[in-house]
Amino acid sequence: MTMIDSFRKSASAELPPSDMGPSLQALWWLLRGDWTRAHECVQQHEGEPDCDRVHAHLHRQEGDLANAGYWYRRAGTTAPTSSLEEEWELLATEMLARR
């Protein structure tokens, strides 16, 4: 099983694994469909590049592209042209690999 598969499977638990940082916790909550909890995770860690990237992704998902653009710029990147699902997987894969 790949890291991303294990991560997806972990979403059946009530809480994210305790060894995850806030950006991965946010992606985990998003996987469970809890946008608000995901947003709270990254909002408490503004200025951390991974959290800012996930923050941008959340606002892109919400449809607030101006706000998403702000967070992509803060994270030092541009808005992707990929689907939301592809962006989520890319973010999760990159962040899991660095754990």
SEPA-806051 format. One record per atom (N, C-alpha, C, O): residue number from 1; residue in one letter; x, y, z negated; atom name; chain. Coordinates in steps of 0.05 Angstrom, whole numbers. Atoms other than C-alpha are relative to their C-alpha. Layout:
<rs>
<i:NUM; aa:A; east:X; north:Y; up:Z; at:CA; ch:A>;
...
</rs>
This chain:
<rs>
<i:1; aa:M; east:17; north:-24; up:0; at:N; ch:A>;
<i:1; aa:M; east:0; north:0; up:0; at:CA; ch:A>;
<i:1; aa:M; east:18; north:25; up:0; at:C; ch:A>;
<i:1; aa:M; east:37; north:26; up:-15; at:O; ch:A>;
<i:2; aa:T; east:-16; north:-25; up:-1; at:N; ch:A>;
<i:2; aa:T; east:27; north:69; up:18; at:CA; ch:A>;
<i:2; aa:T; east:-6; north:18; up:-23; at:C; ch:A>;
<i:2; aa:T; east:-26; north:14; up:-38; at:O; ch:A>;
<i:3; aa:M; east:4; north:-20; up:21; at:N; ch:A>;
<i:3; aa:M; east:33; north:127; up:-30; at:CA; ch:A>;
<i:3; aa:M; east:-27; north:14; up:3; at:C; ch:A>;
<i:3; aa:M; east:-42; north:18; up:-16; at:O; ch:A>;
<i:4; aa:I; east:26; north:-14; up:-5; at:N; ch:A>;
<i:4; aa:I; east:-26; north:162; up:3; at:CA; ch:A>;
<i:4; aa:I; east:-23; north:-18; up:-6; at:C; ch:A>;
<i:4; aa:I; east:-44; north:-9; up:-16; at:O; ch:A>;
<i:5; aa:D; east:21; north:19; up:6; at:N; ch:A>;
<i:5; aa:D; east:-68; north:100; up:-2; at:CA; ch:A>;
<i:5; aa:D; east:-4; north:-3; up:-30; at:C; ch:A>;
<i:5; aa:D; east:-27; north:-4; up:-39; at:O; ch:A>;
<i:6; aa:S; east:1; north:2; up:29; at:N; ch:A>;
<i:6; aa:S; east:-52; north:93; up:-76; at:CA; ch:A>;
<i:6; aa:S; east:-13; north:26; up:-12; at:C; ch:A>;
<i:6; aa:S; east:-29; north:24; up:-30; at:O; ch:A>;
<i:7; aa:F; east:11; north:-26; up:10; at:N; ch:A>;
<i:7; aa:F; east:-68; north:167; up:-86; at:CA; ch:A>;
<i:7; aa:F; east:-30; north:1; up:5; at:C; ch:A>;
<i:7; aa:F; east:-45; north:8; up:-13; at:O; ch:A>;
<i:8; aa:R; east:29; north:1; up:-6; at:N; ch:A>;
<i:8; aa:R; east:-135; north:159; up:-51; at:CA; ch:A>;
<i:8; aa:R; east:-15; north:-19; up:-19; at:C; ch:A>;
<i:8; aa:R; east:-36; north:-12; up:-29; at:O; ch:A>;
<i:9; aa:K; east:12; north:20; up:18; at:N; ch:A>;
<i:9; aa:K; east:-150; north:97; up:-93; at:CA; ch:A>;
<i:9; aa:K; east:-3; north:11; up:-28; at:C; ch:A>;
<i:9; aa:K; east:-22; north:4; up:-42; at:O; ch:A>;
<i:10; aa:S; east:0; north:-11; up:27; at:N; ch:A>;
<i:10; aa:S; east:-134; north:135; up:-157; at:CA; ch:A>;
<i:10; aa:S; east:-24; north:18; up:-5; at:C; ch:A>;
<i:10; aa:S; east:-31; north:24; up:-28; at:O; ch:A>;
<i:11; aa:A; east:23; north:-19; up:3; at:N; ch:A>;
<i:11; aa:A; east:-194; north:181; up:-143; at:CA; ch:A>;
<i:11; aa:A; east:-24; north:-14; up:-11; at:C; ch:A>;
<i:11; aa:A; east:-44; north:-1; up:-17; at:O; ch:A>;
<i:12; aa:S; east:22; north:15; up:12; at:N; ch:A>;
<i:12; aa:S; east:-239; north:126; up:-170; at:CA; ch:A>;
<i:12; aa:S; east:0; north:3; up:-31; at:C; ch:A>;
<i:12; aa:S; east:-19; north:-4; up:-44; at:O; ch:A>;
<i:13; aa:A; east:-2; north:-4; up:29; at:N; ch:A>;
<i:13; aa:A; east:-214; north:143; up:-240; at:CA; ch:A>;
<i:13; aa:A; east:-14; north:26; up:-8; at:C; ch:A>;
<i:13; aa:A; east:-22; north:42; up:9; at:O; ch:A>;
<i:14; aa:E; east:14; north:-24; up:9; at:N; ch:A>;
<i:14; aa:E; east:-246; north:197; up:-283; at:CA; ch:A>;
<i:14; aa:E; east:18; north:24; up:0; at:C; ch:A>;
<i:14; aa:E; east:8; north:47; up:4; at:O; ch:A>;
<i:15; aa:L; east:-19; north:-22; up:1; at:N; ch:A>;
<i:15; aa:L; east:-183; north:239; up:-288; at:CA; ch:A>;
<i:15; aa:L; east:24; north:-6; up:18; at:C; ch:A>;
<i:15; aa:L; east:30; north:-29; up:23; at:O; ch:A>;
<i:16; aa:P; east:-24; north:5; up:-16; at:N; ch:A>;
<i:16; aa:P; east:-122; north:249; up:-244; at:CA; ch:A>;
<i:16; aa:P; east:22; north:-12; up:-17; at:C; ch:A>;
<i:16; aa:P; east:23; north:-8; up:-41; at:O; ch:A>;
<i:17; aa:P; east:-23; north:11; up:15; at:N; ch:A>;
<i:17; aa:P; east:-58; north:211; up:-263; at:CA; ch:A>;
<i:17; aa:P; east:14; north:23; up:-15; at:C; ch:A>;
<i:17; aa:P; east:18; north:45; up:-4; at:O; ch:A>;
<i:18; aa:S; east:-12; north:-21; up:17; at:N; ch:A>;
<i:18; aa:S; east:-23; north:250; up:-319; at:CA; ch:A>;
<i:18; aa:S; east:27; north:9; up:10; at:C; ch:A>;
<i:18; aa:S; east:36; north:31; up:2; at:O; ch:A>;
<i:19; aa:D; east:-26; north:-8; up:-10; at:N; ch:A>;
<i:19; aa:D; east:43; north:252; up:-281; at:CA; ch:A>;
<i:19; aa:D; east:-1; north:18; up:25; at:C; ch:A>;
<i:19; aa:D; east:19; north:22; up:38; at:O; ch:A>;
<i:20; aa:M; east:4; north:-17; up:-24; at:N; ch:A>;
<i:20; aa:M; east:15; north:296; up:-225; at:CA; ch:A>;
<i:20; aa:M; east:2; north:30; up:-8; at:C; ch:A>;
<i:20; aa:M; east:-10; north:38; up:-29; at:O; ch:A>;
<i:21; aa:G; east:0; north:-29; up:4; at:N; ch:A>;
<i:21; aa:G; east:30; north:370; up:-221; at:CA; ch:A>;
<i:21; aa:G; east:-26; north:12; up:9; at:C; ch:A>;
<i:21; aa:G; east:-43; north:-2; up:20; at:O; ch:A>;
<i:22; aa:P; east:26; north:-13; up:-6; at:N; ch:A>;
<i:22; aa:P; east:-25; north:421; up:-210; at:CA; ch:A>;
<i:22; aa:P; east:-8; north:-1; up:30; at:C; ch:A>;
<i:22; aa:P; east:-32; north:-2; up:36; at:O; ch:A>;
<i:23; aa:S; east:8; north:1; up:-28; at:N; ch:A>;
<i:23; aa:S; east:-22; north:421; up:-134; at:CA; ch:A>;
<i:23; aa:S; east:-11; north:-27; up:8; at:C; ch:A>;
<i:23; aa:S; east:-31; north:-29; up:23; at:O; ch:A>;
<i:24; aa:L; east:10; north:27; up:-5; at:N; ch:A>;
<i:24; aa:L; east:-31; north:345; up:-130; at:CA; ch:A>;
<i:24; aa:L; east:-26; north:-4; up:-15; at:C; ch:A>;
<i:24; aa:L; east:-44; north:-18; up:-5; at:O; ch:A>;
<i:25; aa:Q; east:26; north:2; up:14; at:N; ch:A>;
<i:25; aa:Q; east:-85; north:349; up:-183; at:CA; ch:A>;
<i:25; aa:Q; east:-22; north:13; up:15; at:C; ch:A>;
<i:25; aa:Q; east:-44; north:3; up:17; at:O; ch:A>;
<i:26; aa:A; east:20; north:-15; up:-16; at:N; ch:A>;
<i:26; aa:A; east:-121; north:400; up:-140; at:CA; ch:A>;
<i:26; aa:A; east:-9; north:-17; up:24; at:C; ch:A>;
<i:26; aa:A; east:-32; north:-19; up:30; at:O; ch:A>;
<i:27; aa:L; east:6; north:17; up:-23; at:N; ch:A>;
<i:27; aa:L; east:-117; north:354; up:-80; at:CA; ch:A>;
<i:27; aa:L; east:-16; north:-25; up:-9; at:C; ch:A>;
<i:27; aa:L; east:-34; north:-34; up:6; at:O; ch:A>;
<i:28; aa:W; east:15; north:23; up:11; at:N; ch:A>;
<i:28; aa:W; east:-142; north:296; up:-123; at:CA; ch:A>;
<i:28; aa:W; east:-29; north:8; up:-6; at:C; ch:A>;
<i:28; aa:W; east:-47; north:-6; up:2; at:O; ch:A>;
<i:29; aa:W; east:27; north:-9; up:5; at:N; ch:A>;
<i:29; aa:W; east:-202; north:337; up:-147; at:CA; ch:A>;
<i:29; aa:W; east:-15; north:5; up:26; at:C; ch:A>;
<i:29; aa:W; east:-39; north:0; up:28; at:O; ch:A>;
<i:30; aa:L; east:13; north:-5; up:-26; at:N; ch:A>;
<i:30; aa:L; east:-216; north:357; up:-76; at:CA; ch:A>;
<i:30; aa:L; east:-9; north:-26; up:13; at:C; ch:A>;
<i:30; aa:L; east:-30; north:-28; up:25; at:O; ch:A>;
<i:31; aa:L; east:7; north:26; up:-10; at:N; ch:A>;
<i:31; aa:L; east:-215; north:284; up:-56; at:CA; ch:A>;
<i:31; aa:L; east:-26; north:-10; up:-13; at:C; ch:A>;
<i:31; aa:L; east:-41; north:-25; up:0; at:O; ch:A>;
<i:32; aa:R; east:24; north:8; up:14; at:N; ch:A>;
<i:32; aa:R; east:-269; north:273; up:-108; at:CA; ch:A>;
<i:32; aa:R; east:-24; north:18; up:6; at:C; ch:A>;
<i:32; aa:R; east:-46; north:14; up:-5; at:O; ch:A>;
<i:33; aa:G; east:22; north:-18; up:-7; at:N; ch:A>;
<i:33; aa:G; east:-310; north:330; up:-79; at:CA; ch:A>;
<i:33; aa:G; east:-4; north:22; up:-20; at:C; ch:A>;
<i:33; aa:G; east:-25; north:35; up:-19; at:O; ch:A>;
<i:34; aa:D; east:3; north:-21; up:20; at:N; ch:A>;
<i:34; aa:D; east:-298; north:378; up:-137; at:CA; ch:A>;
<i:34; aa:D; east:17; north:24; up:7; at:C; ch:A>;
<i:34; aa:D; east:39; north:27; up:-3; at:O; ch:A>;
<i:35; aa:W; east:-15; north:-23; up:-9; at:N; ch:A>;
<i:35; aa:W; east:-276; north:442; up:-102; at:CA; ch:A>;
<i:35; aa:W; east:6; north:19; up:-23; at:C; ch:A>;
<i:35; aa:W; east:28; north:30; up:-24; at:O; ch:A>;
<i:36; aa:T; east:-3; north:-19; up:22; at:N; ch:A>;
<i:36; aa:T; east:-285; north:484; up:-165; at:CA; ch:A>;
<i:36; aa:T; east:24; north:-9; up:-18; at:C; ch:A>;
<i:36; aa:T; east:40; north:8; up:-25; at:O; ch:A>;
<i:37; aa:R; east:-23; north:9; up:17; at:N; ch:A>;
<i:37; aa:R; east:-238; north:441; up:-207; at:CA; ch:A>;
<i:37; aa:R; east:26; north:2; up:15; at:C; ch:A>;
<i:37; aa:R; east:47; north:9; up:3; at:O; ch:A>;
<i:38; aa:A; east:-25; north:-2; up:-17; at:N; ch:A>;
<i:38; aa:A; east:-188; north:438; up:-150; at:CA; ch:A>;
<i:38; aa:A; east:10; north:29; up:0; at:C; ch:A>;
<i:38; aa:A; east:33; north:34; up:-4; at:O; ch:A>;
<i:39; aa:H; east:-7; north:-28; up:-1; at:N; ch:A>;
<i:39; aa:H; east:-190; north:514; up:-146; at:CA; ch:A>;
<i:39; aa:H; east:12; north:9; up:-27; at:C; ch:A>;
<i:39; aa:H; east:31; north:25; up:-28; at:O; ch:A>;
<i:40; aa:E; east:-10; north:-7; up:27; at:N; ch:A>;
<i:40; aa:E; east:-180; north:521; up:-221; at:CA; ch:A>;
<i:40; aa:E; east:29; north:-9; up:-4; at:C; ch:A>;
<i:40; aa:E; east:45; north:5; up:-16; at:O; ch:A>;
<i:41; aa:C; east:-28; north:10; up:3; at:N; ch:A>;
<i:41; aa:C; east:-117; north:478; up:-218; at:CA; ch:A>;
<i:41; aa:C; east:20; north:18; up:13; at:C; ch:A>;
<i:41; aa:C; east:40; north:25; up:0; at:O; ch:A>;
<i:42; aa:V; east:-20; north:-16; up:-14; at:N; ch:A>;
<i:42; aa:V; east:-82; north:521; up:-166; at:CA; ch:A>;
<i:42; aa:V; east:-1; north:29; up:-9; at:C; ch:A>;
<i:42; aa:V; east:19; north:43; up:-8; at:O; ch:A>;
<i:43; aa:Q; east:3; north:-28; up:9; at:N; ch:A>;
<i:43; aa:Q; east:-110; north:587; up:-191; at:CA; ch:A>;
<i:43; aa:Q; east:17; north:6; up:-25; at:C; ch:A>;
<i:43; aa:Q; east:26; north:29; up:-28; at:O; ch:A>;
<i:44; aa:Q; east:-16; north:-4; up:24; at:N; ch:A>;
<i:44; aa:Q; east:-74; north:577; up:-257; at:CA; ch:A>;
<i:44; aa:Q; east:30; north:-1; up:5; at:C; ch:A>;
<i:44; aa:Q; east:46; north:4; up:-13; at:O; ch:A>;
<i:45; aa:H; east:-29; north:2; up:-7; at:N; ch:A>;
<i:45; aa:H; east:-7; north:568; up:-220; at:CA; ch:A>;
<i:45; aa:H; east:6; north:17; up:25; at:C; ch:A>;
<i:45; aa:H; east:23; north:8; up:41; at:O; ch:A>;
<i:46; aa:E; east:-6; north:-17; up:-23; at:N; ch:A>;
<i:46; aa:E; east:-8; north:625; up:-170; at:CA; ch:A>;
<i:46; aa:E; east:30; north:7; up:0; at:C; ch:A>;
<i:46; aa:E; east:42; north:11; up:-21; at:O; ch:A>;
<i:47; aa:G; east:-28; north:-7; up:-3; at:N; ch:A>;
<i:47; aa:G; east:61; north:640; up:-143; at:CA; ch:A>;
<i:47; aa:G; east:18; north:-25; up:3; at:C; ch:A>;
<i:47; aa:G; east:41; north:-23; up:12; at:O; ch:A>;
<i:48; aa:E; east:-14; north:24; up:-5; at:N; ch:A>;
<i:48; aa:E; east:82; north:567; up:-141; at:CA; ch:A>;
<i:48; aa:E; east:-6; north:-8; up:29; at:C; ch:A>;
<i:48; aa:E; east:-30; north:-11; up:35; at:O; ch:A>;
<i:49; aa:P; east:6; north:4; up:-29; at:N; ch:A>;
<i:49; aa:P; east:90; north:551; up:-66; at:CA; ch:A>;
<i:49; aa:P; east:-19; north:-23; up:6; at:C; ch:A>;
<i:49; aa:P; east:-37; north:-19; up:22; at:O; ch:A>;
<i:50; aa:D; east:18; north:22; up:-5; at:N; ch:A>;
<i:50; aa:D; east:55; north:483; up:-68; at:CA; ch:A>;
<i:50; aa:D; east:-29; north:8; up:-8; at:C; ch:A>;
<i:50; aa:D; east:-48; north:2; up:7; at:O; ch:A>;
<i:51; aa:C; east:26; north:-8; up:9; at:N; ch:A>;
<i:51; aa:C; east:-3; north:512; up:-107; at:CA; ch:A>;
<i:51; aa:C; east:-12; north:21; up:19; at:C; ch:A>;
<i:51; aa:C; east:-36; north:21; up:25; at:O; ch:A>;
<i:52; aa:D; east:10; north:-20; up:-18; at:N; ch:A>;
<i:52; aa:D; east:-8; north:571; up:-60; at:CA; ch:A>;
<i:52; aa:D; east:-9; north:-13; up:27; at:C; ch:A>;
<i:52; aa:D; east:-28; north:-4; up:39; at:O; ch:A>;
<i:53; aa:R; east:8; north:14; up:-24; at:N; ch:A>;
<i:53; aa:R; east:-10; north:524; up:0; at:CA; ch:A>;
<i:53; aa:R; east:-27; north:-15; up:-4; at:C; ch:A>;
<i:53; aa:R; east:-44; north:-14; up:14; at:O; ch:A>;
<i:54; aa:V; east:25; north:13; up:6; at:N; ch:A>;
<i:54; aa:V; east:-66; north:483; up:-32; at:CA; ch:A>;
<i:54; aa:V; east:-22; north:21; up:-3; at:C; ch:A>;
<i:54; aa:V; east:-45; north:16; up:5; at:O; ch:A>;
<i:55; aa:H; east:19; north:-21; up:3; at:N; ch:A>;
<i:55; aa:H; east:-101; north:547; up:-51; at:CA; ch:A>;
<i:55; aa:H; east:-10; north:10; up:27; at:C; ch:A>;
<i:55; aa:H; east:-34; north:14; up:31; at:O; ch:A>;
<i:56; aa:A; east:7; north:-8; up:-27; at:N; ch:A>;
<i:56; aa:A; east:-100; north:568; up:22; at:CA; ch:A>;
<i:56; aa:A; east:-18; north:-21; up:13; at:C; ch:A>;
<i:56; aa:A; east:-38; north:-14; up:25; at:O; ch:A>;
<i:57; aa:H; east:16; north:22; up:-11; at:N; ch:A>;
<i:57; aa:H; east:-127; north:500; up:43; at:CA; ch:A>;
<i:57; aa:H; east:-28; north:0; up:-11; at:C; ch:A>;
<i:57; aa:H; east:-47; north:-3; up:3; at:O; ch:A>;
<i:58; aa:L; east:26; north:-1; up:12; at:N; ch:A>;
<i:58; aa:L; east:-184; north:506; up:-6; at:CA; ch:A>;
<i:58; aa:L; east:-17; north:22; up:11; at:C; ch:A>;
<i:58; aa:L; east:-41; north:18; up:17; at:O; ch:A>;
<i:59; aa:H; east:16; north:-22; up:-11; at:N; ch:A>;
<i:59; aa:H; east:-205; north:574; up:20; at:CA; ch:A>;
<i:59; aa:H; east:-6; north:-4; up:30; at:C; ch:A>;
<i:59; aa:H; east:-26; north:5; up:40; at:O; ch:A>;
<i:60; aa:R; east:6; north:8; up:-28; at:N; ch:A>;
<i:60; aa:R; east:-199; north:548; up:92; at:CA; ch:A>;
<i:60; aa:R; east:-24; north:-19; up:0; at:C; ch:A>;
<i:60; aa:R; east:-41; north:-16; up:17; at:O; ch:A>;
<i:61; aa:Q; east:22; north:19; up:1; at:N; ch:A>;
<i:61; aa:Q; east:-245; north:491; up:73; at:CA; ch:A>;
<i:61; aa:Q; east:-26; north:15; up:-7; at:C; ch:A>;
<i:61; aa:Q; east:-47; north:8; up:4; at:O; ch:A>;
<i:62; aa:E; east:24; north:-16; up:8; at:N; ch:A>;
<i:62; aa:E; east:-293; north:541; up:41; at:CA; ch:A>;
<i:62; aa:E; east:-10; north:17; up:23; at:C; ch:A>;
<i:62; aa:E; east:-34; north:24; up:23; at:O; ch:A>;
<i:63; aa:G; east:8; north:-17; up:-23; at:N; ch:A>;
<i:63; aa:G; east:-294; north:580; up:106; at:CA; ch:A>;
<i:63; aa:G; east:8; north:29; up:-4; at:C; ch:A>;
<i:63; aa:G; east:1; north:46; up:13; at:O; ch:A>;
<i:64; aa:D; east:-9; north:-28; up:5; at:N; ch:A>;
<i:64; aa:D; east:-263; north:643; up:76; at:CA; ch:A>;
<i:64; aa:D; east:28; north:3; up:12; at:C; ch:A>;
<i:64; aa:D; east:48; north:1; up:-2; at:O; ch:A>;
<i:65; aa:L; east:-25; north:1; up:-15; at:N; ch:A>;
<i:65; aa:L; east:-209; north:649; up:129; at:CA; ch:A>;
<i:65; aa:L; east:18; north:24; up:-7; at:C; ch:A>;
<i:65; aa:L; east:42; north:22; up:-6; at:O; ch:A>;
<i:66; aa:A; east:-17; north:-23; up:8; at:N; ch:A>;
<i:66; aa:A; east:-186; north:719; up:108; at:CA; ch:A>;
<i:66; aa:A; east:15; north:-6; up:-26; at:C; ch:A>;
<i:66; aa:A; east:39; north:-1; up:-28; at:O; ch:A>;
<i:67; aa:N; east:-13; north:8; up:26; at:N; ch:A>;
<i:67; aa:N; east:-172; north:694; up:37; at:CA; ch:A>;
<i:67; aa:N; east:20; north:-22; up:5; at:C; ch:A>;
<i:67; aa:N; east:42; north:-22; up:-7; at:O; ch:A>;
<i:68; aa:A; east:-19; north:22; up:-7; at:N; ch:A>;
<i:68; aa:A; east:-141; north:631; up:65; at:CA; ch:A>;
<i:68; aa:A; east:26; north:11; up:12; at:C; ch:A>;
<i:68; aa:A; east:48; north:3; up:5; at:O; ch:A>;
<i:69; aa:G; east:-24; north:-12; up:-13; at:N; ch:A>;
<i:69; aa:G; east:-95; north:673; up:109; at:CA; ch:A>;
<i:69; aa:G; east:18; north:14; up:-20; at:C; ch:A>;
<i:69; aa:G; east:42; north:12; up:-18; at:O; ch:A>;
<i:70; aa:Y; east:-16; north:-12; up:21; at:N; ch:A>;
<i:70; aa:Y; east:-73; north:712; up:48; at:CA; ch:A>;
<i:70; aa:Y; east:17; north:-21; up:-15; at:C; ch:A>;
<i:70; aa:Y; east:41; north:-16; up:-19; at:O; ch:A>;
<i:71; aa:W; east:-15; north:21; up:15; at:N; ch:A>;
<i:71; aa:W; east:-53; north:648; up:11; at:CA; ch:A>;
<i:71; aa:W; east:20; north:-14; up:18; at:C; ch:A>;
<i:71; aa:W; east:41; north:-22; up:8; at:O; ch:A>;
<i:72; aa:Y; east:-21; north:11; up:-18; at:N; ch:A>;
<i:72; aa:Y; east:-18; north:619; up:72; at:CA; ch:A>;
<i:72; aa:Y; east:24; north:18; up:2; at:C; ch:A>;
<i:72; aa:Y; east:47; north:9; up:0; at:O; ch:A>;
<i:73; aa:R; east:-22; north:-19; up:-1; at:N; ch:A>;
<i:73; aa:R; east:23; north:682; up:77; at:CA; ch:A>;
<i:73; aa:R; east:16; north:0; up:-26; at:C; ch:A>;
<i:73; aa:R; east:41; north:0; up:-26; at:O; ch:A>;
<i:74; aa:R; east:-14; north:2; up:26; at:N; ch:A>;
<i:74; aa:R; east:39; north:679; up:2; at:CA; ch:A>;
<i:74; aa:R; east:17; north:-25; up:-2; at:C; ch:A>;
<i:74; aa:R; east:38; north:-25; up:-15; at:O; ch:A>;
<i:75; aa:A; east:-14; north:26; up:0; at:N; ch:A>;
<i:75; aa:A; east:61; north:607; up:12; at:CA; ch:A>;
<i:75; aa:A; east:23; north:0; up:20; at:C; ch:A>;
<i:75; aa:A; east:39; north:-19; up:21; at:O; ch:A>;
<i:76; aa:G; east:-21; north:-1; up:-21; at:N; ch:A>;
<i:76; aa:G; east:106; north:629; up:70; at:CA; ch:A>;
<i:76; aa:G; east:-5; north:-18; up:24; at:C; ch:A>;
<i:76; aa:G; east:14; north:-27; up:36; at:O; ch:A>;
<i:77; aa:T; east:7; north:17; up:-23; at:N; ch:A>;
<i:77; aa:T; east:69; north:590; up:123; at:CA; ch:A>;
<i:77; aa:T; east:-23; north:12; up:15; at:C; ch:A>;
<i:77; aa:T; east:-34; north:33; up:7; at:O; ch:A>;
<i:78; aa:T; east:23; north:-9; up:-15; at:N; ch:A>;
<i:78; aa:T; east:15; north:599; up:175; at:CA; ch:A>;
<i:78; aa:T; east:-22; north:-20; up:-2; at:C; ch:A>;
<i:78; aa:T; east:-18; north:-43; up:-8; at:O; ch:A>;
<i:79; aa:A; east:23; north:18; up:0; at:N; ch:A>;
<i:79; aa:A; east:-54; north:570; up:179; at:CA; ch:A>;
<i:79; aa:A; east:3; north:-21; up:21; at:C; ch:A>;
<i:79; aa:A; east:10; north:-15; up:44; at:O; ch:A>;
<i:80; aa:P; east:-3; north:22; up:-19; at:N; ch:A>;
<i:80; aa:P; east:-52; north:502; up:212; at:CA; ch:A>;
<i:80; aa:P; east:-23; north:0; up:20; at:C; ch:A>;
<i:80; aa:P; east:-45; north:11; up:16; at:O; ch:A>;
<i:81; aa:T; east:21; north:4; up:-20; at:N; ch:A>;
<i:81; aa:T; east:-91; north:486; up:275; at:CA; ch:A>;
<i:81; aa:T; east:-12; north:-28; up:-2; at:C; ch:A>;
<i:81; aa:T; east:-31; north:-34; up:13; at:O; ch:A>;
<i:82; aa:S; east:10; north:27; up:4; at:N; ch:A>;
<i:82; aa:S; east:-103; north:415; up:251; at:CA; ch:A>;
<i:82; aa:S; east:-27; north:1; up:-15; at:C; ch:A>;
<i:82; aa:S; east:-35; north:22; up:-24; at:O; ch:A>;
<i:83; aa:S; east:25; north:2; up:15; at:N; ch:A>;
<i:83; aa:S; east:-168; north:391; up:220; at:CA; ch:A>;
<i:83; aa:S; east:6; north:2; up:-30; at:C; ch:A>;
<i:83; aa:S; east:29; north:0; up:-39; at:O; ch:A>;
<i:84; aa:L; east:-3; north:-1; up:29; at:N; ch:A>;
<i:84; aa:L; east:-180; north:400; up:146; at:CA; ch:A>;
<i:84; aa:L; east:10; north:-26; up:-11; at:C; ch:A>;
<i:84; aa:L; east:26; north:-27; up:-29; at:O; ch:A>;
<i:85; aa:E; east:-8; north:27; up:10; at:N; ch:A>;
<i:85; aa:E; east:-173; north:325; up:136; at:CA; ch:A>;
<i:85; aa:E; east:30; north:-5; up:6; at:C; ch:A>;
<i:85; aa:E; east:44; north:-16; up:-11; at:O; ch:A>;
<i:86; aa:E; east:-29; north:3; up:-7; at:N; ch:A>;
<i:86; aa:E; east:-105; north:325; up:172; at:CA; ch:A>;
<i:86; aa:E; east:17; north:17; up:-18; at:C; ch:A>;
<i:86; aa:E; east:39; north:9; up:-26; at:O; ch:A>;
<i:87; aa:E; east:-16; north:-17; up:17; at:N; ch:A>;
<i:87; aa:E; east:-81; north:384; up:132; at:CA; ch:A>;
<i:87; aa:E; east:1; north:-11; up:-29; at:C; ch:A>;
<i:87; aa:E; east:22; north:-11; up:-41; at:O; ch:A>;
<i:88; aa:W; east:0; north:12; up:27; at:N; ch:A>;
<i:88; aa:W; east:-103; north:351; up:66; at:CA; ch:A>;
<i:88; aa:W; east:20; north:-23; up:-1; at:C; ch:A>;
<i:88; aa:W; east:36; north:-25; up:-20; at:O; ch:A>;
<i:89; aa:E; east:-18; north:24; up:0; at:N; ch:A>;
<i:89; aa:E; east:-66; north:287; up:85; at:CA; ch:A>;
<i:89; aa:E; east:30; north:9; up:2; at:C; ch:A>;
<i:89; aa:E; east:47; north:-2; up:-12; at:O; ch:A>;
<i:90; aa:L; east:-27; north:-10; up:-2; at:N; ch:A>;
<i:90; aa:L; east:-3; north:326; up:105; at:CA; ch:A>;
<i:90; aa:L; east:9; north:11; up:-27; at:C; ch:A>;
<i:90; aa:L; east:31; north:5; up:-36; at:O; ch:A>;
<i:91; aa:L; east:-7; north:-11; up:26; at:N; ch:A>;
<i:91; aa:L; east:-3; north:365; up:40; at:CA; ch:A>;
<i:91; aa:L; east:5; north:-22; up:-21; at:C; ch:A>;
<i:91; aa:L; east:25; north:-22; up:-35; at:O; ch:A>;
<i:92; aa:A; east:-2; north:22; up:20; at:N; ch:A>;
<i:92; aa:A; east:-15; north:303; up:-3; at:CA; ch:A>;
<i:92; aa:A; east:25; north:-17; up:6; at:C; ch:A>;
<i:92; aa:A; east:40; north:-23; up:-13; at:O; ch:A>;
<i:93; aa:T; east:-23; north:16; up:-6; at:N; ch:A>;
<i:93; aa:T; east:38; north:263; up:34; at:CA; ch:A>;
<i:93; aa:T; east:26; north:13; up:-7; at:C; ch:A>;
<i:93; aa:T; east:44; north:1; up:-19; at:O; ch:A>;
<i:94; aa:E; east:-25; north:-15; up:7; at:N; ch:A>;
<i:94; aa:E; east:91; north:317; up:28; at:CA; ch:A>;
<i:94; aa:E; east:4; north:2; up:-30; at:C; ch:A>;
<i:94; aa:E; east:27; north:-2; up:-39; at:O; ch:A>;
<i:95; aa:M; east:-3; north:-4; up:29; at:N; ch:A>;
<i:95; aa:M; east:77; north:329; up:-45; at:CA; ch:A>;
<i:95; aa:M; east:5; north:-26; up:-15; at:C; ch:A>;
<i:95; aa:M; east:20; north:-26; up:-35; at:O; ch:A>;
<i:96; aa:L; east:-5; north:26; up:12; at:N; ch:A>;
<i:96; aa:L; east:74; north:256; up:-63; at:CA; ch:A>;
<i:96; aa:L; east:29; north:-10; up:5; at:C; ch:A>;
<i:96; aa:L; east:41; north:-22; up:-13; at:O; ch:A>;
<i:97; aa:A; east:-27; north:8; up:-7; at:N; ch:A>;
<i:97; aa:A; east:141; north:244; up:-28; at:CA; ch:A>;
<i:97; aa:A; east:21; north:14; up:-18; at:C; ch:A>;
<i:97; aa:A; east:42; north:3; up:-23; at:O; ch:A>;
<i:98; aa:R; east:-19; north:-16; up:17; at:N; ch:A>;
<i:98; aa:R; east:174; north:297; up:-73; at:CA; ch:A>;
<i:98; aa:R; east:-3; north:-7; up:-29; at:C; ch:A>;
<i:98; aa:R; east:12; north:3; up:-45; at:O; ch:A>;
<i:99; aa:R; east:5; north:7; up:28; at:N; ch:A>;
<i:99; aa:R; east:146; north:268; up:-137; at:CA; ch:A>;
<i:99; aa:R; east:22; north:-16; up:-12; at:C; ch:A>;
<i:99; aa:R; east:21; north:-23; up:-36; at:O; ch:A>;
</rs>
